[in-house]
Amino acid sequence: MSTAVADENFHSAMKQPDTVRARIAEALISRLDSPVDHHVDRAWQVEIYERLHEIDSGAVECTPWEDIRDRLYRNANVCR
């Protein structure tokens, strides 16, 4: 594809509503990604479900991001 054709397609896409542009962008980006390994996808889904269940059941306690960030900064200052 020539640069002129690519530019024409880009300008045409930019005239579309946000939702259409988002669909175009997602479709283009998804073609850049490596093939999906469905076994890995399924394993991540199981892991996420299990972690959410642990949180919902109270088996684990979440630490707020602000606390983690502060701890990281304190530790970073000690290492300097």
PyMOL CGO cylinders between C-alpha atoms (Angstrom):
from pymol import cmd
from pymol.cgo import CYLINDER

trace = [
    CYLINDER, 0.00, 0.00, 0.00, 1.35, 3.40, -0.91, 0.3, 1, 1, 1, 1, 1, 1,
    CYLINDER, 1.35, 3.40, -0.91, 1.72, 6.21, 1.57, 0.3, 1, 1, 1, 1, 1, 1,
    CYLINDER, 1.72, 6.21, 1.57, -0.92, 8.19, -0.32, 0.3, 1, 1, 1, 1, 1, 1,
    CYLINDER, -0.92, 8.19, -0.32, -3.45, 5.37, 0.01, 0.3, 1, 1, 1, 1, 1, 1,
    CYLINDER, -3.45, 5.37, 0.01, -2.62, 4.94, 3.70, 0.3, 1, 1, 1, 1, 1, 1,
    CYLINDER, -2.62, 4.94, 3.70, -3.06, 8.69, 4.26, 0.3, 1, 1, 1, 1, 1, 1,
    CYLINDER, -3.06, 8.69, 4.26, -6.38, 8.64, 2.41, 0.3, 1, 1, 1, 1, 1, 1,
    CYLINDER, -6.38, 8.64, 2.41, -7.61, 5.72, 4.54, 0.3, 1, 1, 1, 1, 1, 1,
    CYLINDER, -7.61, 5.72, 4.54, -6.46, 7.47, 7.70, 0.3, 1, 1, 1, 1, 1, 1,
    CYLINDER, -6.46, 7.47, 7.70, -8.24, 10.72, 6.82, 0.3, 1, 1, 1, 1, 1, 1,
    CYLINDER, -8.24, 10.72, 6.82, -11.37, 8.79, 5.89, 0.3, 1, 1, 1, 1, 1, 1,
    CYLINDER, -11.37, 8.79, 5.89, -11.29, 6.97, 9.23, 0.3, 1, 1, 1, 1, 1, 1,
    CYLINDER, -11.29, 6.97, 9.23, -10.80, 10.23, 11.13, 0.3, 1, 1, 1, 1, 1, 1,
    CYLINDER, -10.80, 10.23, 11.13, -14.09, 11.54, 9.69, 0.3, 1, 1, 1, 1, 1, 1,
    CYLINDER, -14.09, 11.54, 9.69, -15.97, 8.68, 11.39, 0.3, 1, 1, 1, 1, 1, 1,
    CYLINDER, -15.97, 8.68, 11.39, -17.69, 8.90, 14.79, 0.3, 1, 1, 1, 1, 1, 1,
    CYLINDER, -17.69, 8.90, 14.79, -15.63, 7.96, 17.86, 0.3, 1, 1, 1, 1, 1, 1,
    CYLINDER, -15.63, 7.96, 17.86, -17.24, 4.53, 18.18, 0.3, 1, 1, 1, 1, 1, 1,
    CYLINDER, -17.24, 4.53, 18.18, -16.38, 3.62, 14.59, 0.3, 1, 1, 1, 1, 1, 1,
    CYLINDER, -16.38, 3.62, 14.59, -12.81, 4.89, 14.96, 0.3, 1, 1, 1, 1, 1, 1,
    CYLINDER, -12.81, 4.89, 14.96, -12.45, 2.82, 18.14, 0.3, 1, 1, 1, 1, 1, 1,
    CYLINDER, -12.45, 2.82, 18.14, -13.62, -0.31, 16.30, 0.3, 1, 1, 1, 1, 1, 1,
    CYLINDER, -13.62, -0.31, 16.30, -11.18, 0.37, 13.47, 0.3, 1, 1, 1, 1, 1, 1,
    CYLINDER, -11.18, 0.37, 13.47, -8.32, 0.93, 15.91, 0.3, 1, 1, 1, 1, 1, 1,
    CYLINDER, -8.32, 0.93, 15.91, -9.14, -2.25, 17.85, 0.3, 1, 1, 1, 1, 1, 1,
    CYLINDER, -9.14, -2.25, 17.85, -9.28, -4.29, 14.65, 0.3, 1, 1, 1, 1, 1, 1,
    CYLINDER, -9.28, -4.29, 14.65, -5.94, -2.94, 13.45, 0.3, 1, 1, 1, 1, 1, 1,
    CYLINDER, -5.94, -2.94, 13.45, -4.21, -3.42, 16.80, 0.3, 1, 1, 1, 1, 1, 1,
    CYLINDER, -4.21, -3.42, 16.80, -5.58, -6.95, 17.21, 0.3, 1, 1, 1, 1, 1, 1,
    CYLINDER, -5.58, -6.95, 17.21, -3.94, -7.89, 13.90, 0.3, 1, 1, 1, 1, 1, 1,
    CYLINDER, -3.94, -7.89, 13.90, -0.58, -6.85, 15.35, 0.3, 1, 1, 1, 1, 1, 1,
    CYLINDER, -0.58, -6.85, 15.35, -0.91, -9.10, 18.39, 0.3, 1, 1, 1, 1, 1, 1,
    CYLINDER, -0.91, -9.10, 18.39, 0.47, -12.59, 18.35, 0.3, 1, 1, 1, 1, 1, 1,
    CYLINDER, 0.47, -12.59, 18.35, -1.98, -15.46, 17.95, 0.3, 1, 1, 1, 1, 1, 1,
    CYLINDER, -1.98, -15.46, 17.95, -4.11, -16.16, 21.01, 0.3, 1, 1, 1, 1, 1, 1,
    CYLINDER, -4.11, -16.16, 21.01, -3.20, -19.25, 22.99, 0.3, 1, 1, 1, 1, 1, 1,
    CYLINDER, -3.20, -19.25, 22.99, -6.60, -20.35, 24.25, 0.3, 1, 1, 1, 1, 1, 1,
    CYLINDER, -6.60, -20.35, 24.25, -5.05, -22.54, 26.97, 0.3, 1, 1, 1, 1, 1, 1,
    CYLINDER, -5.05, -22.54, 26.97, -3.21, -19.52, 28.37, 0.3, 1, 1, 1, 1, 1, 1,
    CYLINDER, -3.21, -19.52, 28.37, -6.35, -17.38, 28.11, 0.3, 1, 1, 1, 1, 1, 1,
    CYLINDER, -6.35, -17.38, 28.11, -8.34, -20.02, 29.98, 0.3, 1, 1, 1, 1, 1, 1,
    CYLINDER, -8.34, -20.02, 29.98, -5.64, -20.34, 32.66, 0.3, 1, 1, 1, 1, 1, 1,
    CYLINDER, -5.64, -20.34, 32.66, -5.72, -16.56, 33.21, 0.3, 1, 1, 1, 1, 1, 1,
    CYLINDER, -5.72, -16.56, 33.21, -9.51, -16.59, 33.44, 0.3, 1, 1, 1, 1, 1, 1,
    CYLINDER, -9.51, -16.59, 33.44, -9.34, -19.31, 36.11, 0.3, 1, 1, 1, 1, 1, 1,
    CYLINDER, -9.34, -19.31, 36.11, -6.62, -17.42, 38.01, 0.3, 1, 1, 1, 1, 1, 1,
    CYLINDER, -6.62, -17.42, 38.01, -8.60, -14.17, 37.94, 0.3, 1, 1, 1, 1, 1, 1,
    CYLINDER, -8.60, -14.17, 37.94, -11.78, -15.94, 39.07, 0.3, 1, 1, 1, 1, 1, 1,
    CYLINDER, -11.78, -15.94, 39.07, -9.92, -17.60, 41.96, 0.3, 1, 1, 1, 1, 1, 1,
    CYLINDER, -9.92, -17.60, 41.96, -8.32, -14.33, 43.07, 0.3, 1, 1, 1, 1, 1, 1,
    CYLINDER, -8.32, -14.33, 43.07, -11.66, -12.50, 42.95, 0.3, 1, 1, 1, 1, 1, 1,
    CYLINDER, -11.66, -12.50, 42.95, -13.26, -15.30, 44.94, 0.3, 1, 1, 1, 1, 1, 1,
    CYLINDER, -13.26, -15.30, 44.94, -10.50, -15.02, 47.58, 0.3, 1, 1, 1, 1, 1, 1,
    CYLINDER, -10.50, -15.02, 47.58, -11.12, -11.27, 47.84, 0.3, 1, 1, 1, 1, 1, 1,
    CYLINDER, -11.12, -11.27, 47.84, -14.91, -11.61, 47.95, 0.3, 1, 1, 1, 1, 1, 1,
    CYLINDER, -14.91, -11.61, 47.95, -14.78, -14.37, 50.57, 0.3, 1, 1, 1, 1, 1, 1,
    CYLINDER, -14.78, -14.37, 50.57, -12.39, -12.42, 52.78, 0.3, 1, 1, 1, 1, 1, 1,
    CYLINDER, -12.39, -12.42, 52.78, -9.68, -15.08, 52.50, 0.3, 1, 1, 1, 1, 1, 1,
    CYLINDER, -9.68, -15.08, 52.50, -7.22, -12.36, 51.49, 0.3, 1, 1, 1, 1, 1, 1,
    CYLINDER, -7.22, -12.36, 51.49, -7.03, -8.71, 52.36, 0.3, 1, 1, 1, 1, 1, 1,
    CYLINDER, -7.03, -8.71, 52.36, -6.20, -6.17, 49.68, 0.3, 1, 1, 1, 1, 1, 1,
    CYLINDER, -6.20, -6.17, 49.68, -3.66, -3.44, 50.29, 0.3, 1, 1, 1, 1, 1, 1,
    CYLINDER, -3.66, -3.44, 50.29, -4.52, -0.02, 48.88, 0.3, 1, 1, 1, 1, 1, 1,
    CYLINDER, -4.52, -0.02, 48.88, -2.27, 1.17, 46.05, 0.3, 1, 1, 1, 1, 1, 1,
    CYLINDER, -2.27, 1.17, 46.05, -1.30, 4.26, 48.05, 0.3, 1, 1, 1, 1, 1, 1,
    CYLINDER, -1.30, 4.26, 48.05, 0.15, 2.06, 50.82, 0.3, 1, 1, 1, 1, 1, 1,
    CYLINDER, 0.15, 2.06, 50.82, 2.12, -0.04, 48.33, 0.3, 1, 1, 1, 1, 1, 1,
    CYLINDER, 2.12, -0.04, 48.33, 3.41, 3.07, 46.56, 0.3, 1, 1, 1, 1, 1, 1,
    CYLINDER, 3.41, 3.07, 46.56, 4.52, 4.65, 49.83, 0.3, 1, 1, 1, 1, 1, 1,
    CYLINDER, 4.52, 4.65, 49.83, 6.27, 1.45, 50.87, 0.3, 1, 1, 1, 1, 1, 1,
    CYLINDER, 6.27, 1.45, 50.87, 8.07, 1.27, 47.51, 0.3, 1, 1, 1, 1, 1, 1,
    CYLINDER, 8.07, 1.27, 47.51, 9.24, 4.86, 47.81, 0.3, 1, 1, 1, 1, 1, 1,
    CYLINDER, 9.24, 4.86, 47.81, 10.47, 4.30, 51.37, 0.3, 1, 1, 1, 1, 1, 1,
    CYLINDER, 10.47, 4.30, 51.37, 12.40, 1.20, 50.27, 0.3, 1, 1, 1, 1, 1, 1,
    CYLINDER, 12.40, 1.20, 50.27, 13.81, 3.02, 47.24, 0.3, 1, 1, 1, 1, 1, 1,
    CYLINDER, 13.81, 3.02, 47.24, 15.16, 5.78, 49.49, 0.3, 1, 1, 1, 1, 1, 1,
    CYLINDER, 15.16, 5.78, 49.49, 16.85, 3.22, 51.74, 0.3, 1, 1, 1, 1, 1, 1,
    CYLINDER, 16.85, 3.22, 51.74, 18.63, 1.67, 48.75, 0.3, 1, 1, 1, 1, 1, 1,
    CYLINDER, 18.63, 1.67, 48.75, 20.09, 4.96, 47.52, 0.3, 1, 1, 1, 1, 1, 1,
]
cmd.load_cgo(trace, "trace")
